[in-house]
Amino acid sequence: MQKVSRQFFIELLWLAISLALTILLGLFFFGQTFLGDKLDIHFRDTYFVIAPRQIWLPVFFMMICIVYFIKEFRNSFRRTIPNGILITVCLALIITLTFLIRDFSHSVTGGWTLYPPLSALEPGKAPELTHYPVTRLVTNFLIAIQIGISIMLLFVYHWGKKK
């Protein structure tokens, strides 16, 4: 019983280290606004204002995935509790990124007014808002992260199955 509680305490310590790294990374990239009530992101000519919680959680999950993958790679994925945490957090990251992609795509394309009005255009000639370069860049980047996390999970599963 003492061994399990010691292992649990060690994993909580690693999660606290991941949280500290997330805060430092957020402060490095976004400054004090990362801890505020809104986060302003500027891509070329486009200015996005989002809630920091939409960035906090995916960055925290990503940091946990990276820290645990490196930590467990050194231990050959032999331990059950850290592998369970790694798999659970990586799946949560994939789900969180899916919602972030949906929210980002909706916020970019949801409130725009197009000129000329769509009724003035020929049938079938409506412009595609999803071809906006910043939208494609961000969504493709987030999808690439999801694919990388999925490949990492397959690697963990395959490696753990061999042991």
C-alpha positions in Angstrom: 0.0 0.0 0.0 2.8 2.4 0.8 4.4 1.8 -2.6 1.2 2.7 -4.3 0.8 5.9 -2.3 4.5 6.8 -3.0 3.9 6.3 -6.7 0.8 8.4 -6.6 2.7 11.2 -4.9 5.5 11.0 -7.5 2.9 11.3 -10.3 1.3 14.3 -8.6 4.7 15.9 -8.4 5.2 15.3 -12.2 1.8 16.8 -12.9 2.8 19.9 -10.8 6.0 20.2 -12.8 4.0 20.0 -16.0 1.7 22.8 -14.7 4.7 24.9 -13.8 6.2 24.4 -17.3 2.9 25.3 -18.9 2.7 28.6 -17.0 6.3 29.4 -17.9 5.7 28.6 -21.5 2.5 30.6 -21.6 4.1 33.6 -19.9 7.1 33.4 -22.4 4.9 33.4 -25.5 1.9 35.5 -24.4 3.2 37.6 -21.5 0.9 38.6 -18.6 -2.2 38.4 -20.8 -1.9 34.6 -20.5 -3.1 34.9 -16.9 -5.7 37.6 -17.6 -9.3 37.4 -18.7 -8.7 37.6 -22.5 -5.8 36.6 -24.8 -5.0 38.7 -27.8 -3.4 36.9 -30.8 -2.3 38.8 -33.9 -1.8 36.8 -37.1 -0.6 39.1 -39.9 -3.7 41.3 -40.5 -6.1 39.3 -38.3 -6.6 40.0 -34.6 -8.1 37.3 -32.4 -9.4 37.7 -28.9 -10.1 34.5 -27.1 -10.4 33.3 -23.5 -7.1 32.0 -22.1 -8.8 28.9 -20.8 -9.2 27.8 -24.5 -5.4 27.8 -24.7 -4.5 26.8 -21.1 -6.0 23.3 -21.2 -4.6 22.1 -24.5 -1.1 23.5 -23.6 -1.3 21.8 -20.2 -2.3 18.5 -21.7 0.4 18.8 -24.4 3.0 19.5 -21.7 1.9 16.5 -19.7 2.0 14.3 -22.9 5.6 15.4 -23.7 6.9 15.1 -20.1 5.3 11.7 -19.5 6.4 10.4 -22.9 10.0 11.3 -22.3 9.8 10.1 -18.7 8.3 6.8 -19.6 10.4 6.3 -22.7 13.4 6.2 -20.3 11.6 3.6 -18.3 10.6 1.6 -21.4 6.8 2.0 -20.7 6.9 -0.6 -17.9 4.9 1.1 -15.3 1.1 1.0 -15.3 0.0 4.2 -13.6 2.1 6.6 -15.7 1.1 4.8 -18.9 -2.5 5.1 -17.9 -2.0 8.8 -17.2 -0.2 9.3 -20.5 -2.9 7.5 -22.5 -5.7 9.3 -20.7 -4.2 12.8 -21.1 -3.3 12.3 -24.7 -6.8 11.2 -25.6 -8.1 14.2 -23.7 -5.7 16.4 -25.7 -7.0 15.0 -28.9 -10.6 15.7 -27.9 -9.7 19.2 -26.6 -8.0 20.0 -29.9 -11.0 18.9 -31.8 -13.2 21.3 -29.9 -10.6 24.1 -30.3 -10.6 23.5 -34.1 -14.4 23.7 -34.1 -14.5 26.8 -32.0 -11.7 28.5 -34.0 -13.3 27.7 -37.4 -16.7 28.9 -36.1 -15.4 32.1 -34.7 -13.5 33.0 -37.8 -16.4 32.2 -40.2 -19.4 32.8 -38.0 -19.8 36.6 -37.9 -18.4 37.9 -41.1 -20.3 40.0 -43.6 -19.5 39.4 -47.2 -19.6 42.0 -49.9 -21.2 41.9 -52.4 -24.1 40.2 -50.7 -24.6 36.6 -51.5 -27.9 37.3 -53.2 -26.1 39.4 -55.8 -23.8 36.6 -56.8 -24.4 34.0 -59.4 -25.8 30.7 -58.1 -22.9 28.5 -57.0 -20.4 31.3 -56.9 -20.5 31.9 -53.1 -17.0 32.5 -51.6 -15.5 29.9 -49.3 -14.6 31.4 -46.0 -12.8 28.2 -44.9 -10.1 29.0 -47.5 -9.0 32.0 -45.5 -5.2 31.4 -45.1 -5.0 31.9 -41.3 -7.9 29.5 -40.7 -6.2 26.9 -42.8 -2.9 27.5 -41.1 -4.2 27.1 -37.6 -6.5 24.2 -38.3 -3.9 22.3 -40.2 -1.4 22.9 -37.4 -3.9 21.6 -34.8 -4.7 18.6 -37.0 -1.0 17.8 -37.3 -0.7 17.9 -33.6 -3.6 15.5 -33.3 -2.0 13.1 -35.8 1.4 13.3 -33.9 -0.3 12.5 -30.6 -2.2 9.6 -32.2 1.1 8.2 -33.6 2.6 8.6 -30.1 -0.3 6.7 -28.5 0.2 3.9 -31.1 3.9 3.8 -30.2 3.1 3.6 -26.5 0.5 0.9 -27.0 2.9 -1.2 -29.2 5.9 -0.7 -26.9 3.8 -1.5 -23.8 2.3 -4.6 -25.5 5.8 -6.0 -26.2 6.8 -5.8 -22.5 
